[in-house]
Amino acid sequence: MKRQFWRKICLMVFMIAGVGLGALPAQASMVLETTGFLNGVDHTVHAFSVAQDDHTVTVTLNDLSFDQLVLEDLRLSISTAVETVETLIGTGQLTFPAIAGTTYFANIFGVGGGDYQTGLYGLQVTATPLPPSLLLLAPGLLILLRNRRTG
């Protein structure tokens, strides 16, 4: 009886704390910001990692071409040393969950056009920590599932 009482108390604390902290805004931090040229059929690679806690990473790829510097095709592939994580065709954004300490590679492929067969791109990588509500809400849900199985 006492044990079940304490389980319910723990569950309520985790659930209330998780919902309450969900209102706190997570601050995004800049991981990588760069520009580069692609000449003819070309590619380039930029490495980045999230140093501390697990984060949600947002990668933005922009075509910065102007006048005679034109990109006819632009693609992005995010990968680790062993697998492809996400791909993007054209400009835009993609988001994926990143694991702390893992090195990721932003592989940019493109075809330069115009008079000089060259184009200019911009790459921006930001990391937003996982919301604290998830860190407290998850244990509460686990306790709830455990109580359901044993009760």
N, C-alpha and C positions, 0 to 999 in steps of 0.2 A: 504494500500500500504506500509506504513512504517513498519507495523507489519510483513508482509511477507519478507521485506528486512532484518529485524533483525533475523528472523528465518533462512534465508539462510546464514547469517553471522555466527550465532551460529553453524549451521550444518557444515559449512566449517571449523571452528575452532576446533570442536570436531573431525571431520574426519581427519584433518591434524595432530592434536596432537596425536590422537590414532595411526595412521600409523607411525609417527615419533618416538614415544616412544616404538614401537614394537621392535626396534633394540636393546633396552637396555636388557642385559642379566639378568635373574632372578637368584638369588643366592639360592641354596638349603641349608637347614640347617638340621643337624642331630637331630632327635627327640628321637630315641631309637636305641641302639646297644647292643646286648646281645648274649650270647651263653647258651646252656643248654643241659642236658642229658634227653633222654627218655628211660625209663626202661620197657621192655616188651611192653604191649599195654598201652600206656600212653598219657597224654595230659598236656599242661601247658598254662597259660594265661598271657599275658603281656598287661597292660593298657597304653595308650598314648593319648595325645590330642594336638591340634594346638592352641596355646594360643591367638594369636592376630588376624590377618586377615585370610580370607579363603585361603586355599592352595590346591595345587595338591600334594597328598601324594603318594610316591613310597615305596612299601614294598618289600624287597628282602629276600628270604628264601634259605639258603644253607645247604647242607648236608656236615658236617665237619667230618664225620666218617673216621676211619682209622684202619688198622690191625684188631683187634678183636672187635672193636666198630663199629657196622654196623646198619644202619637204613634200614629195609626192606620196609617200607612205610612211607611217610611224606606228610602231608597236612596242609594247612593254611586256616583259615576262619577269615575275618575281620568283626566285628559286632559292633553295638552300643547296648545300653540297650534294644532296641526294635526291631531291624532288622539286618539281615545279609547284609553286604555291598558288599563284594567280596569273592570269594573262589579261591584257587589255589591247584592243585593236583600235588605233586612232587615239585622239586626245581624250582626257577625262580623268576620273578618279577610280581607285579600287581600294577596298578595305579588307584587312584580314587580321586574325589574332596572331600575335607574335610571341614567341617564347623567349624569355630572358636568356641572354648568353648565346643565342643562336645567331650565326652570321647569315644574313640574307643578301642576295645579289639582285640588283635592278639591271636587267639586260635590256638595252634599248636597241631596236633594229629600225632602220629607215632607209629610204631612197631619196637622195638629194636631187633636186630638179633645177629648173631655171637655167640661166646663162652659165652659172658656175658649178652646176650639179652639186650644190651644197645647201643644206638647210640647218636651221638653228632650233634647238629644243630646250625646254626648261623642265627640271625634275625637282619635286619637293616631297619630302618624306616627314610626316609628323607622327608622334606616338602619344596616345591617350591612355593613361592607366585604367585598368578595369575598375568600375565603380565599386566603392567600399560596400555598397548594399549587396552586391553579389557575393562578396567575401563573407558576410554575416548571414545572408539569407540562405545560402547553400547548406551550412550546417543545420540550420533550423529545419529545412526540408528533409535532410537525412534523418534527423531525429524523428520527424513525423512519419517517415516511411518505416523506420525501425519499430516505432511504437505500433504501427498498423500490423506489421508482421508478427510481433510478439504478443500483441493484445488481442 
